[in-house]
Amino acid sequence: MPPESAMLQYEEALAYKDMIIGIGLDGDELDHPPMLFAELFQRAREDGFKITSHCDFNQKNTYEHIRQVATKIGRTGVDRIDHGLNVTDDDKLMGIIKEKGIGMTVCPCAYIRHTPVEDIFPRIRKLFDAGIKVTVASDDPAYMEDNWVLQGLLMMRYKGGFTDEEVLMLQRNAVAICWGTDEVKNELMKKLDEFEGSRRYGKFTS
């Protein structure tokens, strides 16, 4: 949809501002770079919303789109990037994302439908090993069968070679980059700590 439509929806949504945490740009950005929506994102930032943007994997002009999202949208860049796996081809851009603390959500169940496994999991591994706050998200589970977070985590474990401890770290990253209150995030981290402890001392069975 065009920027004008997005702005109209945004303005109508402001009546419910107290119920909204963040604003995101979604969909296929082919020939529709994120900067087309710069005015809306700037308004959202000024209105106190968190912001995120979709950056398709292996899309035309994806490197420039990731750069726009990481450094320009909302003037200073987004709080989170959805997808954006091609950033692993650009160490400088990866460095920017890490330095700014931008979270990244990836959806291996979605990519594997049209991309070879060997072009997916090494990229996620590179982000993870670089200390970027990457986590597994669900994308469109109702649209694509078995595209839930659980399936994504299992895929990371059995196709991506992530250990149980690393899968747990993916979930810690999810909490760290979520837009919940500090109270909610602390409670979620506590549950992960309890799960880790129960697993370590043999109180958890799968």
C-alpha positions, -999 to +999 in steps of 0.1 A: +000+000+000+012+036-007+026+059+020-006+079+018-026+049+029-002+042+057-004+078+070-042+076+069-042+044+090-017+059+114-038+090+120-069+070+125-050+047+150-039+077+171-073+077+187-062+044+204-026+056+212-027+043+247-032+008+234-004+009+208+032+002+216+049+003+182+045+009+145+059-015+118+063-016+081+055-050+065+051-066+031+072-070+000+094-040-004+102-047-041+105-012-057+090+002-025+120+012-003+114+019+034+123+056+030+091+060+011+075+059+046+101+082+063+075+109+072+053+084+089+081+068+108+094+102+119+059+110+133+057+077+150+091+083+167+081+118+178+048+103+192+068+079+213+062+047+195+087+019+190+094+012+153+103-018+132+106-026+096+105-056+073+136-062+051+131-091+027+157-119+024+174-119-010+153-090-023+163-065-049+182-036-033+181-054+001+214-039+013+203-004+008+169-012+024+187-026+055+209+005+056+179+028+055+161+009+082+192+007+105+203+043+101+177+066+086+141+056+094+129+076+124+161+097+118+182+073+140+170+039+127+145+014+139+144-005+172+140-039+155+146-054+120+124-082+108+144-106+085+173-087+070+196-118+068+215-103+039+232-080+063+257-108+070+273-100+036+283-065+049+304-066+081+303-028+084+265-028+084+265-056+109+287-035+131+262-007+130+233-029+139+253-044+169+265-010+181+230+005+180+216-026+198+190-032+171+172-065+175+166-089+146+138-114+141+144-143+117+119-169+104+138-200+091+105-219+085+096-192+059+130-190+042+135-227+038+106-228+014+125-209-013+162-208-001+188-236+003+195-245+039+232-237+035+223-201+027+201-197+058+216-211+090+252-200+085+238-164+082+218-167+114+249-183+131+270-153+120+246-128+135+244-149+167+281-153+171+286-116+165+265-108+195+236-092+176+203-098+194+188-122+169+158-143+177+133-166+160+099-153+151+068-169+135+062-147+104+028-158+090+018-191+108-018-189+096-006-184+060+023-209+060+017-242+077+040-251+106+056-216+107+053-211+144+081-201+168+083-237+182+090-251+147+115-223+140+134-232+172+134-269+164+148-261+130+175-240+146+184-270+168+183-298+142+191-281+109+211-251+122+232-270+147+224-247+176+228-263+211+201-263+237+219-235+255+221-214+223+184-220+216+178-207+252+199-177+243+177-170+213+148-168+237+167-145+260+173-123+230+136-124+223+128-110+257+156-084+255+143-069+222+106-072+229+086-041+237+072-052+270+076-032+302+107-038+323+085-056+348+072-080+321+107-086+307+121-093+341+094-118+348+101-135+315+138-136+321+131-151+355+111-179+339+139-187+315+163-188+344+140-212+362+138-234+331+175-234+327+180-244+363+154-272+361+170-285+330+205-284+344+195-303+375+175-329+358+140-317+368+129-311+332+120-339+308+112-334+272 
